[in-house]
Amino acid sequence: MDDSVTVADLKKLLEPMFDAMLHDHERATLSYHLEQRVGEQWLGDKEPLGDDDVVGSTMTWVRWEVLDEEGGSASLDLDGSPEELVEAVQSDLQDFIAETSFAWGELRQPRTQP
């Protein structure tokens, strides 16, 4: 991926994946943001990174909340392709869904391909 990818760019990539993985009533409750660690400093933990913030090759995660349950992705691999990044976050979301009270044990597949 480009070294100048912004939070807004990542959200554009992830939105279709969230649409495909979450049922409408779940999607309606979704909130998410990106967190980033630069050295010993956490960015986005108390206040989400802004859409114009550039996400560099640092430790970056997607944090989400669906139906009052919180989860998140592993560290994003920004060196791979956009498709690989979306697939990795989708896999983490799939694991999260299977562990929630609203879809316990459900190995959910996307309704449409992101």
A tleap script that builds the chain and sets N, CA, C and O, in Angstrom:
source leaprc.protein.ff14SB
mol = sequence {
  NMET ASP ASP SER VAL THR VAL ALA ASP LEU
  LYS LYS LEU LEU GLU PRO MET PHE ASP ALA
  MET LEU HIE ASP HIE GLU ARG ALA THR LEU
  SER TYR HIE LEU GLU GLN ARG VAL GLY GLU
  GLN TRP LEU GLY ASP LYS GLU PRO LEU GLY
  ASP ASP ASP VAL VAL GLY SER THR MET THR
  TRP VAL ARG TRP GLU VAL LEU ASP GLU GLU
  GLY GLY SER ALA SER LEU ASP LEU ASP GLY
  SER PRO GLU GLU LEU VAL GLU ALA VAL GLN
  SER ASP LEU GLN ASP PHE ILE ALA GLU THR
  SER PHE ALA TRP GLY GLU LEU ARG GLN PRO
  ARG THR GLN CPRO
}
set mol.1.N position { 0.841 -1.182 0.000 }
set mol.1.CA position { 0.000 0.000 0.000 }
set mol.1.C position { 0.885 1.243 0.000 }
set mol.1.O position { 2.055 1.193 0.377 }
set mol.2.N position { 0.315 2.328 -0.419 }
set mol.2.CA position { 0.987 3.624 -0.467 }
set mol.2.C position { 1.393 4.072 0.934 }
set mol.2.O position { 0.664 3.840 1.899 }
set mol.3.N position { 2.549 4.709 1.045 }
set mol.3.CA position { 3.027 5.196 2.341 }
set mol.3.C position { 2.195 6.344 2.883 }
set mol.3.O position { 2.296 6.667 4.067 }
set mol.4.N position { 1.379 6.965 2.052 }
set mol.4.CA position { 0.591 8.109 2.504 }
set mol.4.C position { -0.888 7.761 2.677 }
set mol.4.O position { -1.753 8.613 2.473 }
set mol.5.N position { -1.178 6.528 3.048 }
set mol.5.CA position { -2.565 6.115 3.245 }
set mol.5.C position { -3.117 6.804 4.495 }
set mol.5.O position { -2.454 6.864 5.531 }
set mol.6.N position { -4.333 7.317 4.377 }
set mol.6.CA position { -4.959 8.018 5.497 }
set mol.6.C position { -5.995 7.120 6.166 }
set mol.6.O position { -6.360 6.063 5.650 }
set mol.7.N position { -6.451 7.568 7.315 }
set mol.7.CA position { -7.525 6.862 8.016 }
set mol.7.C position { -8.751 6.785 7.108 }
set mol.7.O position { -9.403 5.743 7.042 }
set mol.8.N position { -9.070 7.868 6.412 }
set mol.8.CA position { -10.220 7.870 5.498 }
set mol.8.C position { -10.052 6.825 4.397 }
set mol.8.O position { -11.018 6.161 4.022 }
set mol.9.N position { -8.828 6.674 3.876 }
set mol.9.CA position { -8.563 5.656 2.852 }
set mol.9.C position { -8.848 4.258 3.393 }
set mol.9.O position { -9.474 3.437 2.721 }
set mol.10.N position { -8.387 3.998 4.605 }
set mol.10.CA position { -8.614 2.683 5.212 }
set mol.10.C position { -10.096 2.446 5.459 }
set mol.10.O position { -10.591 1.340 5.243 }
set mol.11.N position { -10.805 3.468 5.907 }
set mol.11.CA position { -12.244 3.316 6.146 }
set mol.11.C position { -12.986 2.987 4.854 }
set mol.11.O position { -13.920 2.186 4.865 }
set mol.12.N position { -12.577 3.601 3.737 }
set mol.12.CA position { -13.207 3.299 2.446 }
set mol.12.C position { -13.005 1.834 2.071 }
set mol.12.O position { -13.885 1.207 1.481 }
set mol.13.N position { -11.835 1.296 2.418 }
set mol.13.CA position { -11.569 -0.116 2.150 }
set mol.13.C position { -12.392 -1.026 3.052 }
set mol.13.O position { -12.852 -2.082 2.619 }
set mol.14.N position { -12.578 -0.617 4.309 }
set mol.14.CA position { -13.201 -1.487 5.307 }
set mol.14.C position { -14.725 -1.441 5.306 }
set mol.14.O position { -15.364 -2.421 5.688 }
set mol.15.N position { -15.320 -0.334 4.889 }
set mol.15.CA position { -16.780 -0.195 4.941 }
set mol.15.C position { -17.520 -1.336 4.237 }
set mol.15.O position { -18.438 -1.907 4.826 }
set mol.16.N position { -17.154 -1.689 2.996 }
set mol.16.CA position { -17.864 -2.793 2.339 }
set mol.16.C position { -17.724 -4.121 3.092 }
set mol.16.O position { -18.642 -4.941 3.086 }
set mol.17.N position { -16.580 -4.326 3.735 }
set mol.17.CA position { -16.363 -5.552 4.503 }
set mol.17.C position { -17.301 -5.595 5.704 }
set mol.17.O position { -17.906 -6.631 5.980 }
set mol.18.N position { -17.429 -4.469 6.427 }
set mol.18.CA position { -18.363 -4.428 7.550 }
set mol.18.C position { -19.792 -4.669 7.062 }
set mol.18.O position { -20.555 -5.385 7.709 }
set mol.19.N position { -20.156 -4.071 5.919 }
set mol.19.CA position { -21.492 -4.274 5.355 }
set mol.19.C position { -21.742 -5.749 5.048 }
set mol.19.O position { -22.841 -6.260 5.266 }
set mol.20.N position { -20.715 -6.425 4.542 }
set mol.20.CA position { -20.860 -7.825 4.149 }
set mol.20.C position { -20.903 -8.779 5.335 }
set mol.20.O position { -21.548 -9.824 5.263 }
set mol.21.N position { -20.231 -8.437 6.413 }
set mol.21.CA position { -20.105 -9.355 7.546 }
set mol.21.C position { -21.171 -9.177 8.625 }
set mol.21.O position { -21.486 -10.127 9.341 }
set mol.22.N position { -21.723 -7.988 8.747 }
set mol.22.CA position { -22.665 -7.721 9.833 }
set mol.22.C position { -24.093 -7.678 9.312 }
set mol.22.O position { -24.355 -7.149 8.232 }
set mol.23.N position { -25.011 -8.237 10.084 }
set mol.23.CA position { -26.432 -8.108 9.763 }
set mol.23.C position { -26.832 -6.652 9.957 }
set mol.23.O position { -26.168 -5.911 10.683 }
set mol.24.N position { -27.911 -6.246 9.310 }
set mol.24.CA position { -28.305 -4.834 9.326 }
set mol.24.C position { -28.450 -4.268 10.732 }
set mol.24.O position { -27.995 -3.156 10.999 }
set mol.25.N position { -29.079 -5.020 11.636 }
set mol.25.CA position { -29.269 -4.498 12.997 }
set mol.25.C position { -27.940 -4.402 13.748 }
set mol.25.O position { -27.790 -3.554 14.627 }
set mol.26.N position { -26.987 -5.252 13.416 }
set mol.26.CA position { -25.649 -5.171 14.007 }
set mol.26.C position { -24.883 -3.991 13.407 }
set mol.26.O position { -24.239 -3.220 14.118 }
set mol.27.N position { -24.971 -3.873 12.100 }
set mol.27.CA position { -24.263 -2.803 11.383 }
set mol.27.C position { -24.719 -1.433 11.871 }
set mol.27.O position { -23.921 -0.499 11.953 }
set mol.28.N position { -25.991 -1.320 12.192 }
set mol.28.CA position { -26.532 -0.041 12.663 }
set mol.28.C position { -25.899 0.400 13.980 }
set mol.28.O position { -25.904 1.588 14.301 }
set mol.29.N position { -25.354 -0.546 14.743 }
set mol.29.CA position { -24.742 -0.201 16.034 }
set mol.29.C position { -23.221 -0.095 15.958 }
set mol.29.O position { -22.576 0.268 16.941 }
set mol.30.N position { -22.645 -0.409 14.800 }
set mol.30.CA position { -21.188 -0.418 14.656 }
set mol.30.C position { -20.587 0.970 14.823 }
set mol.30.O position { -21.043 1.943 14.221 }
set mol.31.N position { -19.566 1.037 15.644 }
set mol.31.CA position { -18.677 2.202 15.656 }
set mol.31.C position { -17.262 1.644 15.632 }
set mol.31.O position { -16.983 0.612 16.243 }
set mol.32.N position { -16.381 2.321 14.932 }
set mol.32.CA position { -14.996 1.856 14.892 }
set mol.32.C position { -14.055 3.026 14.665 }
set mol.32.O position { -14.443 4.077 14.156 }
set mol.33.N position { -12.813 2.815 15.056 }
set mol.33.CA position { -11.771 3.815 14.860 }
set mol.33.C position { -10.428 3.107 14.774 }
set mol.33.O position { -10.320 1.910 15.042 }
set mol.34.N position { -9.416 3.861 14.399 }
set mol.34.CA position { -8.066 3.315 14.327 }
set mol.34.C position { -7.235 3.825 15.488 }
set mol.34.O position { -7.344 4.982 15.894 }
set mol.35.N position { -6.405 2.942 16.010 }
set mol.35.CA position { -5.436 3.278 17.048 }
set mol.35.C position { -4.055 2.993 16.482 }
set mol.35.O position { -3.880 2.100 15.652 }
set mol.36.N position { -3.085 3.757 16.939 }
set mol.36.CA position { -1.736 3.616 16.405 }
set mol.36.C position { -0.726 3.796 17.528 }
set mol.36.O position { -0.913 4.628 18.416 }
set mol.37.N position { 0.327 3.023 17.483 }
set mol.37.CA position { 1.405 3.160 18.460 }
set mol.37.C position { 2.665 3.601 17.725 }
set mol.37.O position { 3.103 2.963 16.768 }
set mol.38.N position { 3.230 4.696 18.189 }
set mol.38.CA position { 4.472 5.215 17.628 }
set mol.38.C position { 5.467 5.257 18.773 }
set mol.38.O position { 5.355 6.100 19.663 }
set mol.39.N position { 6.442 4.355 18.759 }
set mol.39.CA position { 7.366 4.241 19.887 }
set mol.39.C position { 6.594 3.807 21.115 }
set mol.39.O position { 5.939 2.765 21.109 }
set mol.40.N position { 6.669 4.594 22.156 }
set mol.40.CA position { 5.940 4.295 23.392 }
set mol.40.C position { 4.629 5.067 23.488 }
set mol.40.O position { 3.932 4.977 24.498 }
set mol.41.N position { 4.287 5.825 22.448 }
set mol.41.CA position { 3.101 6.673 22.486 }
set mol.41.C position { 1.945 6.024 21.730 }
set mol.41.O position { 2.106 5.567 20.598 }
set mol.42.N position { 0.772 5.990 22.377 }
set mol.42.CA position { -0.444 5.490 21.746 }
set mol.42.C position { -1.203 6.667 21.162 }
set mol.42.O position { -1.410 7.674 21.838 }
set mol.43.N position { -1.618 6.545 19.914 }
set mol.43.CA position { -2.424 7.570 19.269 }
set mol.43.C position { -3.785 6.971 18.968 }
set mol.43.O position { -3.865 5.873 18.418 }
set mol.44.N position { -4.844 7.661 19.313 }
set mol.44.CA position { -6.176 7.179 19.016 }
set mol.44.C position { -6.814 6.406 20.136 }
set mol.44.O position { -7.971 6.004 20.014 }
set mol.45.N position { -6.098 6.177 21.242 }
set mol.45.CA position { -6.651 5.399 22.347 }
set mol.45.C position { -7.764 6.162 23.051 }
set mol.45.O position { -8.853 5.626 23.257 }
set mol.46.N position { -7.501 7.392 23.416 }
set mol.46.CA position { -8.503 8.199 24.114 }
set mol.46.C position { -9.379 8.960 23.129 }
set mol.46.O position { -10.560 9.193 23.390 }
set mol.47.N position { -8.803 9.343 22.007 }
set mol.47.CA position { -9.533 10.062 20.970 }
set mol.47.C position { -9.145 9.440 19.634 }
set mol.47.O position { -7.956 9.338 19.332 }
set mol.48.N position { -10.118 9.023 18.827 }
set mol.48.CA position { -9.797 8.333 17.576 }
set mol.48.C position { -8.934 9.188 16.651 }
set mol.48.O position { -9.000 10.417 16.675 }
set mol.49.N position { -8.126 8.512 15.839 }
set mol.49.CA position { -7.372 9.214 14.811 }
set mol.49.C position { -8.363 9.858 13.849 }
set mol.49.O position { -9.420 9.290 13.572 }
set mol.50.N position { -8.031 11.027 13.347 }
set mol.50.CA position { -8.902 11.727 12.407 }
set mol.50.C position { -8.784 11.164 11.005 }
set mol.50.O position { -7.789 10.522 10.668 }
set mol.51.N position { -9.799 11.405 10.189 }
set mol.51.CA position { -9.818 10.873 8.831 }
set mol.51.C position { -8.625 11.327 7.996 }
set mol.51.O position { -8.194 10.602 7.100 }
set mol.52.N position { -8.086 12.507 8.272 }
set mol.52.CA position { -6.959 13.025 7.499 }
set mol.52.C position { -5.605 12.564 8.021 }
set mol.52.O position { -4.581 12.820 7.387 }
set mol.53.N position { -5.582 11.888 9.166 }
set mol.53.CA position { -4.315 11.414 9.721 }
set mol.53.C position { -3.712 10.348 8.811 }
set mol.53.O position { -4.412 9.455 8.333 }
set mol.54.N position { -2.417 10.453 8.580 }
set mol.54.CA position { -1.702 9.480 7.752 }
set mol.54.C position { -1.292 8.307 8.628 }
set mol.54.O position { -0.756 8.482 9.722 }
set mol.55.N position { -1.554 7.123 8.130 }
set mol.55.CA position { -1.195 5.901 8.845 }
set mol.55.C position { 0.095 5.391 8.231 }
set mol.55.O position { 0.109 4.930 7.090 }
set mol.56.N position { 1.167 5.475 8.980 }
set mol.56.CA position { 2.465 5.041 8.478 }
set mol.56.C position { 2.708 3.582 8.785 }
set mol.56.O position { 1.794 2.848 9.162 }
set mol.57.N position { 3.937 3.178 8.621 }
set mol.57.CA position { 4.292 1.779 8.878 }
set mol.57.C position { 4.582 1.599 10.368 }
set mol.57.O position { 5.693 1.248 10.766 }
set mol.58.N position { 3.571 1.846 11.164 }
set mol.58.CA position { 3.651 1.677 12.612 }
set mol.58.C position { 2.633 0.626 13.020 }
set mol.58.O position { 1.925 0.076 12.177 }
set mol.59.N position { 2.566 0.357 14.276 }
set mol.59.CA position { 1.587 -0.613 14.765 }
set mol.59.C position { 0.224 0.070 14.812 }
set mol.59.O position { 0.001 0.977 15.614 }
set mol.60.N position { -0.678 -0.373 13.950 }
set mol.60.CA position { -2.005 0.220 13.817 }
set mol.60.C position { -3.046 -0.885 13.905 }
set mol.60.O position { -2.871 -1.969 13.349 }
set mol.61.N position { -4.135 -0.594 14.614 }
set mol.61.CA position { -5.232 -1.539 14.792 }
set mol.61.C position { -6.549 -0.865 14.465 }
set mol.61.O position { -6.670 0.359 14.515 }
set mol.62.N position { -7.541 -1.690 14.126 }
set mol.62.CA position { -8.920 -1.223 14.038 }
set mol.62.C position { -9.608 -1.688 15.310 }
set mol.62.O position { -9.543 -2.868 15.654 }
set mol.63.N position { -10.261 -0.780 16.007 }
set mol.63.CA position { -11.044 -1.113 17.206 }
set mol.63.C position { -12.509 -0.884 16.866 }
set mol.63.O position { -12.857 0.138 16.274 }
set mol.64.N position { -13.379 -1.839 17.239 }
set mol.64.CA position { -14.798 -1.690 16.930 }
set mol.64.C position { -15.666 -2.043 18.119 }
set mol.64.O position { -15.232 -2.678 19.080 }
set mol.65.N position { -16.909 -1.608 18.014 }
set mol.65.CA position { -17.941 -1.966 18.986 }
set mol.65.C position { -19.212 -2.260 18.205 }
set mol.65.O position { -19.641 -1.466 17.367 }
set mol.66.N position { -19.808 -3.413 18.493 }
set mol.66.CA position { -21.048 -3.845 17.856 }
set mol.66.C position { -21.971 -4.351 18.953 }
set mol.66.O position { -21.581 -5.209 19.745 }
set mol.67.N position { -23.176 -3.835 19.005 }
set mol.67.CA position { -24.153 -4.243 20.021 }
set mol.67.C position { -23.527 -4.253 21.415 }
set mol.67.O position { -23.705 -5.201 22.180 }
set mol.68.N position { -22.802 -3.199 21.731 }
set mol.68.CA position { -22.169 -2.990 23.041 }
set mol.68.C position { -21.045 -3.971 23.360 }
set mol.68.O position { -20.622 -4.053 24.513 }
set mol.69.N position { -20.555 -4.711 22.380 }
set mol.69.CA position { -19.420 -5.607 22.594 }
set mol.69.C position { -18.227 -5.069 21.816 }
set mol.69.O position { -18.347 -4.690 20.651 }
set mol.70.N position { -17.072 -5.043 22.479 }
set mol.70.CA position { -15.874 -4.450 21.889 }
set mol.70.C position { -14.907 -5.508 21.381 }
set mol.70.O position { -14.771 -6.585 21.962 }
set mol.71.N position { -14.247 -5.179 20.298 }
set mol.71.CA position { -13.232 -6.051 19.735 }
set mol.71.C position { -12.301 -5.255 18.854 }
set mol.71.O position { -12.365 -4.026 18.806 }
set mol.72.N position { -11.438 -5.962 18.160 }
set mol.72.CA position { -10.516 -5.263 17.282 }
set mol.72.C position { -9.672 -6.217 16.472 }
set mol.72.O position { -9.683 -7.431 16.675 }
set mol.73.N position { -8.949 -5.632 15.558 }
set mol.73.CA position { -8.096 -6.409 14.663 }
set mol.73.C position { -6.715 -6.593 15.269 }
set mol.73.O position { -6.350 -5.965 16.262 }
set mol.74.N position { -5.973 -7.468 14.639 }
set mol.74.CA position { -4.539 -7.553 14.913 }
set mol.74.C position { -3.885 -6.339 14.256 }
set mol.74.O position { -4.555 -5.563 13.575 }
set mol.75.N position { -2.611 -6.180 14.457 }
set mol.75.CA position { -1.884 -5.077 13.827 }
set mol.75.C position { -2.024 -5.179 12.307 }
set mol.75.O position { -1.853 -6.253 11.730 }
set mol.76.N position { -2.332 -4.062 11.673 }
set mol.76.CA position { -2.544 -4.048 10.231 }
set mol.76.C position { -1.217 -4.158 9.492 }
set mol.76.O position { -0.232 -3.518 9.860 }
set mol.77.N position { -1.205 -4.980 8.444 }
set mol.77.CA position { -0.024 -5.109 7.596 }
set mol.77.C position { -0.198 -4.164 6.417 }
set mol.77.O position { -0.869 -4.493 5.438 }
set mol.78.N position { 0.407 -2.996 6.517 }
set mol.78.CA position { 0.276 -1.989 5.476 }
set mol.78.C position { 1.230 -2.225 4.314 }
set mol.78.O position { 1.202 -1.489 3.328 }
set mol.79.N position { 2.079 -3.252 4.423 }
set mol.79.CA position { 3.013 -3.558 3.339 }
set mol.79.C position { 2.383 -4.453 2.280 }
set mol.79.O position { 2.906 -4.562 1.171 }
set mol.80.N position { 1.272 -5.089 2.608 }
set mol.80.CA position { 0.595 -5.953 1.657 }
set mol.80.C position { -0.351 -5.165 0.764 }
set mol.80.O position { -0.355 -3.934 0.772 }
set mol.81.N position { -1.140 -5.885 0.005 }
set mol.81.CA position { -2.110 -5.244 -0.886 }
set mol.81.C position { -3.341 -4.819 -0.090 }
set mol.81.O position { -3.569 -5.318 1.013 }
set mol.82.N position { -4.136 -3.902 -0.640 }
set mol.82.CA position { -5.385 -3.526 0.026 }
set mol.82.C position { -6.301 -4.733 0.258 }
set mol.82.O position { -6.962 -4.827 1.292 }
set mol.83.N position { -6.333 -5.647 -0.705 }
set mol.83.CA position { -7.182 -6.828 -0.571 }
set mol.83.C position { -6.738 -7.695 0.604 }
set mol.83.O position { -7.570 -8.207 1.353 }
set mol.84.N position { -5.422 -7.857 0.761 }
set mol.84.CA position { -4.896 -8.651 1.876 }
set mol.84.C position { -5.221 -7.997 3.214 }
set mol.84.O position { -5.537 -8.688 4.183 }
set mol.85.N position { -5.147 -6.685 3.271 }
set mol.85.CA position { -5.470 -5.968 4.502 }
set mol.85.C position { -6.933 -6.190 4.878 }
set mol.85.O position { -7.244 -6.493 6.030 }
set mol.86.N position { -7.831 -6.036 3.901 }
set mol.86.CA position { -9.259 -6.225 4.163 }
set mol.86.C position { -9.537 -7.666 4.582 }
set mol.86.O position { -10.308 -7.895 5.515 }
set mol.87.N position { -8.932 -8.625 3.921 }
set mol.87.CA position { -9.133 -10.036 4.276 }
set mol.87.C position { -8.672 -10.322 5.698 }
set mol.87.O position { -9.316 -11.089 6.413 }
set mol.88.N position { -7.567 -9.715 6.115 }
set mol.88.CA position { -7.059 -9.928 7.476 }
set mol.88.C position { -8.013 -9.341 8.513 }
set mol.88.O position { -8.296 -9.982 9.525 }
set mol.89.N position { -8.507 -8.135 8.272 }
set mol.89.CA position { -9.455 -7.525 9.213 }
set mol.89.C position { -10.762 -8.309 9.214 }
set mol.89.O position { -11.377 -8.489 10.265 }
set mol.90.N position { -11.188 -8.777 8.042 }
set mol.90.CA position { -12.405 -9.584 7.957 }
set mol.90.C position { -12.267 -10.858 8.783 }
set mol.90.O position { -13.210 -11.254 9.468 }
set mol.91.N position { -11.121 -11.497 8.727 }
set mol.91.CA position { -10.881 -12.701 9.515 }
set mol.91.C position { -10.968 -12.402 11.013 }
set mol.91.O position { -11.546 -13.178 11.774 }
set mol.92.N position { -10.389 -11.273 11.430 }
set mol.92.CA position { -10.463 -10.883 12.841 }
set mol.92.C position { -11.900 -10.579 13.249 }
set mol.92.O position { -12.323 -10.933 14.350 }
set mol.93.N position { -12.653 -9.923 12.365 }
set mol.93.CA position { -14.059 -9.632 12.658 }
set mol.93.C position { -14.864 -10.928 12.726 }
set mol.93.O position { -15.742 -11.068 13.577 }
set mol.94.N position { -14.572 -11.865 11.842 }
set mol.94.CA position { -15.257 -13.158 11.853 }
set mol.94.C position { -15.031 -13.873 13.188 }
set mol.94.O position { -15.969 -14.430 13.758 }
set mol.95.N position { -13.800 -13.860 13.682 }
set mol.95.CA position { -13.498 -14.461 14.983 }
set mol.95.C position { -14.248 -13.741 16.103 }
set mol.95.O position { -14.797 -14.380 17.000 }
set mol.96.N position { -14.267 -12.414 16.046 }
set mol.96.CA position { -14.982 -11.615 17.044 }
set mol.96.C position { -16.465 -11.987 17.066 }
set mol.96.O position { -17.035 -12.212 18.133 }
set mol.97.N position { -17.088 -12.052 15.889 }
set mol.97.CA position { -18.518 -12.364 15.798 }
set mol.97.C position { -18.798 -13.706 16.457 }
set mol.97.O position { -19.770 -13.843 17.199 }
set mol.98.N position { -17.948 -14.701 16.189 }
set mol.98.CA position { -18.154 -16.043 16.739 }
set mol.98.C position { -18.039 -16.084 18.259 }
set mol.98.O position { -18.524 -17.022 18.892 }
set mol.99.N position { -17.403 -15.078 18.845 }
set mol.99.CA position { -17.204 -15.050 20.294 }
set mol.99.C position { -18.161 -14.106 21.015 }
set mol.99.O position { -18.081 -13.961 22.235 }
set mol.100.N position { -19.062 -13.464 20.280 }
set mol.100.CA position { -19.983 -12.509 20.898 }
set mol.100.C position { -21.219 -13.206 21.438 }
set mol.100.O position { -21.520 -14.345 21.079 }
set mol.101.N position { -21.926 -12.500 22.304 }
set mol.101.CA position { -23.185 -13.046 22.818 }
set mol.101.C position { -24.275 -13.012 21.750 }
set mol.101.O position { -25.223 -13.793 21.820 }
set mol.102.N position { -24.160 -12.121 20.762 }
set mol.102.CA position { -25.213 -12.026 19.746 }
set mol.102.C position { -25.049 -13.037 18.615 }
set mol.102.O position { -25.981 -13.225 17.833 }
set mol.103.N position { -23.897 -13.691 18.502 }
set mol.103.CA position { -23.690 -14.674 17.432 }
set mol.103.C position { -22.731 -15.775 17.876 }
set mol.103.O position { -21.908 -16.240 17.088 }
set mol.104.N position { -22.835 -16.186 19.121 }
set mol.104.CA position { -21.918 -17.162 19.704 }
set mol.104.C position { -21.796 -18.401 18.824 }
set mol.104.O position { -22.800 -19.020 18.470 }
set mol.105.N position { -20.560 -18.762 18.471 }
set mol.105.CA position { -20.287 -19.983 17.734 }
set mol.105.C position { -20.580 -19.924 16.249 }
set mol.105.O position { -20.368 -20.908 15.541 }
set mol.106.N position { -21.057 -18.804 15.769 }
set mol.106.CA position { -21.421 -18.687 14.359 }
set mol.106.C position { -20.186 -18.359 13.524 }
set mol.106.O position { -19.548 -17.327 13.733 }
set mol.107.N position { -19.854 -19.230 12.586 }
set mol.107.CA position { -18.753 -18.966 11.663 }
set mol.107.C position { -19.356 -18.266 10.447 }
set mol.107.O position { -19.702 -18.898 9.449 }
set mol.108.N position { -19.468 -16.973 10.560 }
set mol.108.CA position { -20.188 -16.181 9.568 }
set mol.108.C position { -19.323 -15.908 8.342 }
set mol.108.O position { -18.149 -15.551 8.443 }
set mol.109.N position { -19.940 -16.087 7.195 }
set mol.109.CA position { -19.302 -15.762 5.921 }
set mol.109.C position { -19.869 -14.428 5.422 }
set mol.109.O position { -20.980 -14.055 5.797 }
set mol.110.N position { -19.129 -13.716 4.592 }
set mol.110.CA position { -19.646 -12.452 4.064 }
set mol.110.C position { -20.881 -12.684 3.200 }
set mol.110.O position { -20.969 -13.668 2.467 }
set mol.111.N position { -21.834 -11.754 3.304 }
set mol.111.CA position { -23.038 -11.839 2.468 }
set mol.111.C position { -22.707 -11.533 1.021 }
set mol.111.O position { -23.270 -12.136 0.107 }
set mol.112.N position { -21.797 -10.598 0.813 }
set mol.112.CA position { -21.286 -10.269 -0.515 }
set mol.112.C position { -19.794 -10.082 -0.353 }
set mol.112.O position { -19.323 -9.773 0.742 }
set mol.113.N position { -19.061 -10.261 -1.401 }
set mol.113.CA position { -17.612 -10.084 -1.299 }
set mol.113.C position { -17.270 -8.609 -1.203 }
set mol.113.O position { -17.751 -7.805 -2.001 }
set mol.114.N position { -16.424 -8.240 -0.206 }
set mol.114.CA position { -16.010 -6.831 -0.102 }
set mol.114.C position { -15.121 -6.431 -1.258 }
set mol.114.O position { -14.681 -5.284 -1.330 }
savepdb mol mol.pdb
quit
